[in-house]
Each structure stands twice: as structure tokens, then as C-alpha cells.
């Protein structure tokens, strides 16, 4: 994983706004259709989004998740055992405010797409979609020369969070099957020389969704089981090629039921990864830099705090970004901090709370803030 000894690098969580053409493609494919020129449309979109990231000042870029309708449900096209749809179970914080929940749904704030259930044995079905994603990203990065690239993949736990198990005898067996199948995608990404980012909101968001009826002790045990499955899938992959994203759900809402970082962090630290990405800008979690200051962190762990929010159209001032970066640099040292975003900016295709042009204005402000922080930290 790329680090720097003379400046703060920048990255983000992964998803970026898709064009109307890309959105049409992924929703057509969701319906089982095969649109004309689909692969060319996605390939060109990846090239364009990598160029835009580089031009904006992002050092460690992604493919923007152009080919995926969402970060967790895309797996139904790559591994067997999934079909149909499942009931939506809203987070507990939104359940407490039914008027707001209804407003979100009626205003289009709740994306609509299939969340299939696990109804059969899980095995690798088709590696080609992953291979095409890898080829598209490699082609774009060779052309536009960012500092480094990363690619998102769903963790076993987040797949289990959104795709209910109706086949395996218990949750543990379900996780084990998911880990065994997803390991092939993880390995393919790393073997291509791309940093693997595992999206694991189940460790945070899961507390007020999948585990909302559990005690804190039960949540800790189950979430730890998710990390064990993740580590099993990562067996043999160098941890310096893996980064883990943890969040509490990329939606505007009260978030007053979010598990505190002091509860989530010890679980996340069990993962065999080289970097941790997490929310630290939004009003519910901005104070939790203190948790990191009070935790005995691994000496080689890279922190990638969110220094820009992903659910508001405010463009953070670069000086505020610099302050946020410097807080974490004071905790672990300047060489172990990379500036990032709280979450992705287009978690679901065709949906994003932040206007596309403002997304890149926020990323540019992050890059400017990282430059300011670098001047302060390397004086």
C-alpha cells in the first residue's frame, strides 16, 4: 500500500457518480437484459472517472464502481446461490422516526433494486465480471498514472447483512461459504497489483440493522465472527495490500443508534488488513478521533479517516480538512495517515445525495487540505 514520507496522500471510499448511460446499463443488466455496447460504455466510464480523480488531486483512485449497481448486491452475478428479493428492514434509527423514513422513501431517497436471498449452495459462478473490472481499471491507470489504485469488493459480512440466508443451517455456515467463494475475487484483485478494499459496514451499520435485536455482547460476538470469516477469505494475501472500510450507513438520518467507535474499533482491529477507512467528519462521528488517541493501535496500521462528508453538499473548507488530517497525524504519525471520505458518493447506481459536480469540488478541497496539512506536518 502506497504511503509517503513527504506529504499526505488522498483517496476516497470507492463509489463515484455514474452517468445516465452507465446507470441505464447496470439497471438493464439487473433486469437480465444485455444492452448494446455495455462493456464499451463501462470501460469508457472507468477511463473517464480515473482521469477525473487524477485531475482533481486524488492520489489513490478507484474505478468508481462503474459496473456495480450497489456495493453488496453485485455478487449475485459472480457467485451462485442467490435469487429473488428480500424484504427491506430499515435501520433502527429510522424506525424511530417513521415520518422521516416515509419522506425518504417517497422522495427517492431509498434506492430500489433487488436484494436477493441465499437460496442455494454458494460457489464461484463467473469470474469474468471481476476480470473485466480489473482490466478496465488497469487500462485507465496505465493511461492516466495515478499514484496507486484500489478496487472495492464486498466482505462476507456485508453480503450476509443485505442478502438473508435461507439455505445454510446457521449464520456461521453461511459466512464460511461466502468467505470461500469471495476469496477468488479478492485474490484476483491483489494478483493484478491493485489494492483490495473490503467494504464492511456490517461491523458498524450491522449493529442497528442485522444485530439490532441483540445485546451488546451478542453483537460483539457476531461481528467478531464476521471478521473471522473475512480473515479466512484473506488467507495468504499480504495485509499491506488490503484496506478495510467500516461505516454506519451512508444515508442522511439521525444515526443516534450508531454503535460508538469505542465498541466498533476493537472488532475492526482484529482484521488482517494494512489500513482502516472510517467515518470521522459527519456530526455523529467527528468527535471519535479521541477513541483512536486512547487505543493501542498496531504500529503498522495506516489510518484513512474521512475528512469530507459524503451525505452533504457542503464543500468542506481546506483548512478544516487540514485540521482533521493533523489530528490523526498527531496520534499515529504523519506517514501513517491518508486523507479519505466518510463513505462512497454513489453507493447505489443512479442515487447520490451529493451533486456530481460538488463531489469533485469536495475531493478537490480534500486535496487542497492535504497540501496544507503536509506543509504543517513537514515544517
N, C-alpha and C positions, 0 to 999 in steps of 0.2 A: 504494500500500500504506500502510495506516494506521500512523503512528508517533505517539509522544507526547513532548512536551517537559517534562512534569511528573510522569510516572510510568511504571513498567514495565507494558506490556500483556501479556496472556496469550492463548495459543491452544493448539492441540494438533495432532496429525498428521492426524486426519480421522475414522477409523472409531471408532464407539462401539457398545456392546452393543445388539443388536436384540431386540425382544420375540419371544415364541414365535409370535405371529401374523405378524410380519414374516418371521421365519425360514421359516415354513411357506409363505408366498407365494413367496419367492425360490427355495426348493428345488422347489416345484411348477412354477414357470416354467422352472427348469433342466431339468425333465423334459418340457417342451413343453406343459404344461397352462396353462389360463387361469382361475385361481381367481376366484370371485365377489368383487367389491368390492376387487380387488387394488390398484387405483390409489388408492382411498379409504384403504385400510389404510396404504399407504406415505405418502400425503400427511399423514394424521393423525400418523404416527410421526415424520415430519420436523418437524412443528409442535411435538410434544411434546419432541423431543430438542433443538431450538433453545431452547425455553423453559427446559429443564433446564440447559443450558450457561449461559445468561444468569443464571439464579438461583444457579448455583454460583460465578459470578465470572469466567467465561471471556469475554474481550472479543471475540476474533475467532473466530467459530463456523463450523461446517460442518453439512451435513445428516446427519452420522454415517454416510454411505454406506449409508443405509437400503435403497436399491433394488438394491444390488450384492451378489452372492454372494461376490465377492472383488475386490480392487483391480486385478487384472490380467486375469482371465478374462472379466469382464463384457463386454469389447469384442466377443466373438463375436456379440452381438446387435445390434451397431452398425456393424460393418464386415464385408464379405464375405471369403470365402477360408478360413474356419475350420470344422472339423468333427471328429468323432471324439474320441479321447482319446489321451493320450501316457503313456509310462512315467514313473514317478517316479524322479528322480535325486537322492538326498539330498545335502546339503552334505557336504563332505569332513570337517568336524569331527565330524559324527555317524557317518560311516562308520568312524571310528577307534574308536568306542565302540558296537559293534553291540548290546550288551546294553541300553544306554540307548535306542538307536534303536528296538529291538523293544518296549521298555516304553512309549515314547511312542506307538507305533502301536497297541498293544493297549489302552492306557488312554484312547484317543480323542484323544490329543494331536496326531494327524496328521489334519487335516480331509479329508474325501472329497468331491470334486466333480470334474467333468470339466475337463481341461486340453486343449482341442482343439489339433490341429496345423494349421499353414497348409498347405492342400492345393490352393489356387487363387488367382486374382488378387485382390488386396486393393483394395477400393473402399468408399466410403461406402454402407452398406446402408439405414440408417434413423436419421435424426436425432431422431425423436420421443422416444426414451427420454432423450436428453440434454436436450431441450426441457422434458420433464415434470420432470426433476430440477431444472432451473433455475427453473421456475415454482414448484415446491414450496418451494425454499429462499427465493426472493424473497418469497413469500407469508408464510412464517414469520418472516423477518427484519423485514418491514414491520410485523408484528403485535407482535413482542417486542423490537425495537430494540436489537440488539447494536451494538457499536462498528463492526464490519465482518464480512463473511462471506467464506468461501473454499470452493472446490469441488475435490475431487480428480479427477485424470484420470491414466491410465496413460501413462508415457513410451513411446516406440517401443522403447527398450532393454529395459524390463521385460516388455513384451509378448513380445519375442524371447526373453527369458530363460525364460519359462514355457510358451510355445507354439512348439514346434520347427518350423523351416522345412523343408517337404517339397515346395516348389513353385519357389521362386526359385533362380537359378543359384548365388548366393553370399549370404553374410551381409549384405554391403553393399547388395545389391539389395533384400533383404528389409527392412532398416531404412529404406531410401528409400521403399519402398511404404507402410510403416507410418506414416512421418512425413507423407507426403502425405495419407493418409486421416484420421489423428488431428487434423491441423491444423484441420479443420472443427469438431470438438468444442472444441478449445482456444479458437478464435475465438468460438464461441457463448457460452462461459462469460464471457470477458472483455467481450464486447459487452454482456452483461447487467449489467455493473458489478460482477461477482463476481471476487475474486482467484482466479487459477488456481494450484492446487498440482499440480505434476507429481511423481508418485511414481516414483523412480528408484533402487530398491535394487540394480539391476543394477550400479551403479558400486561398491558395497561387497559385497553378497551375491554378486554375479556372480563375484567373484574366487575363491570357494570352491565355486561351482556351475558356471555356464556356462564359466568360464575356468579351472577347477581343474587342467586338464592343460597349461596354458600357462605359459610363463616370465613373469617379472615384466614384461619388455619387451613381450612379446606381449599380456599383459593391458592394459598401458598403452595400446598402440596400438588395441586393440579397444574398450576402454572410451572412449577419446577419439573413436572412430568413432561410438559411441552418442551422445555429446554433440553431435557434428556433425549427426547426424540430428535430434536434439532442437532444435537451433538452427534447422535448416531448417524444422521444423514451426512454430516460433515467429516466423518472418519477418513483420515488420510489427506484432507485438504488443509494446506498451511493456513493458520489463523490470520496471518498477515495479509491474506488475500480475501478476507471476509469481513464485512461490516454488517451490523445488526441495527435495524430501525425499530424503535419502540415508541408507541404513542397511545393516546386515549381516544382516538377517533377524530378524523379530520372533518368535523362539522361544527358550525356555529351553534352553540347551545349553552346551557348553564354549566355543565361539566362539574357540578358540585358533588357528584358521586364518584368522581375520579379517585382511584387509589393514589395515595400520596407517593411521591418518588421514593421516600424512605422505605416504602413497602415494595415497590417495583424494582428498584435498583439492585438489591441483593439477589433477586432472582435472575435478572438480566446478566449480572456478573458471572453467573455460572456457565454462560455460553462460551464456546471455544471460538472467539472472534477477536479480531485485532482492533476494531473500532466500534463505538456505540453512538448512534444518532438518536436524538431525543428532543422533545419539545422544551423550550426554555424562553419563549418570547410571549406567548399568549397570556392573558390575565390570570389564568388559573395555575400556571406553572412557572411563571417568570421568576418567582422567588426561590425556586428549588435548586439554584446553584449552591445554596447553603448545604444541601444534602451531600453534594459531591465534595464540598470542603470538609465535611465531617465524616467522610467514608474513607476507609483504607483501600484505595484503588490499586489495581495491578500496575506495576511500574511501566509496562509496555502498552497499556491501553490508550488508544487515541480517542479523544472526545470530539464529537461533532455536534455541538449544541445548535439548536435552531435559533438563529439570531434575527430572522424575519418570520413573521406570522404568515400562515397560508390560508387564512379564512377571512381576511380583511383587505380592503382596497387602500388602506393607509399605506403610503410608502415610507418606511422607516428612515429616519434621518441617519446619515452615515456615522455621525458622532455617537448616536445611540447604539448602532451596530458595533462600533469600536469598543464602547464601554462593555457590552455583553461579551465580546471576544476576550477582552482583557481580564474580566472576572475569572474565566475558566483558565486562562493562561497563568494567572496567579496561583491557581490550585495545582495544576499538573505540569506547568512549564510551557513556554511558547511553542516548542517543537511538537507538542502533542495535542494541539488544538487545530481543527479545521472548521471554518465557518460554514454553517448549513442552514436549512429551512426547517420549520417545525414539522411540516408534512409535505406531501406532494401537492401540486397545484391543480391537478386534474385527476383525482383519484378514480373517477369514473368517466369514460369517454362521453363527451358532449355535456359534461357538467363540471362547473368550477365556480366557486364563489368569487374568485378574483378575475377581473377582466384580463384578457390575454396580454394587451399592451402593458398593463400595470404589473403583471407578473414579471416581465422583463425589466421594468423600471425598478421593481423591488430587488431583483437579482443584481442589477447594476449598482444600486445603493449598497447592497451587501459587499460587492467587490470594492466599492469606494471605502466603505467602513473597514474592510480588511486591510486596505492600504494604510489607513490612518492608524489602525491598531499596530500594524507592522512597524511604522515609524516610532510609535511609543515604546514598543517592546524591544526594538533593536537599537535603541539610542546608546 
